[in-house]
Amino acid sequence: AKPTWEFDCPKSAGVAVCSNAVVIVTPKEVIALGMGDGHLLWRLPLPAAPVPWGIAVNREGKVIVTLEGGRVVCFG
């Protein structure tokens, strides 16, 4: 079967799936894509590198990322 949409992210450090978005963490940024068609919703830089798979999304849609060095950031 053919994918509905694709997004190239060869250096991803984690992915979280929400009802309306897919959130990807890379070594330098957090990217949110629309679930239906993969369009870019937002893209924000990270102040430090993320811990691999250190991403979570709460029920309000806030994105929490754990960074190397013990820091945690929340986008929402």
C-alpha positions, -999 to 999 in steps of 0.1 A, spaced: 0 0 0 11 35 -7 18 59 23 -6 87 29 23 111 33 61 110 41 86 132 58 123 128 56 139 128 91 171 107 90 185 121 123 153 118 144 158 112 181 121 105 189 86 106 177 53 112 195 19 107 179 -11 128 189 -47 129 176 -40 157 152 -2 157 148 31 138 147 59 154 167 95 147 157 126 155 178 159 160 159 193 169 174 185 206 170 147 211 168 112 199 174 89 196 144 51 191 144 34 178 113 -3 176 106 -16 140 110 -39 141 79 -15 153 52 20 158 69 20 196 64 43 215 87 24 229 117 54 244 135 92 240 140 111 252 170 148 251 179 160 232 210 184 249 234 205 216 237 205 181 222 176 158 232 179 126 250 170 98 226 133 91 228 129 117 256 97 131 242 61 131 255 29 149 247 3 155 274 -35 155 269 -35 193 263 -11 189 235 20 203 252 52 187 240 78 179 267 114 171 257 142 159 279 176 174 270 211 162 276 224 176 308 192 170 327 171 199 315 134 195 304 116 219 281 79 222 274 63 236 242 26 244 242 
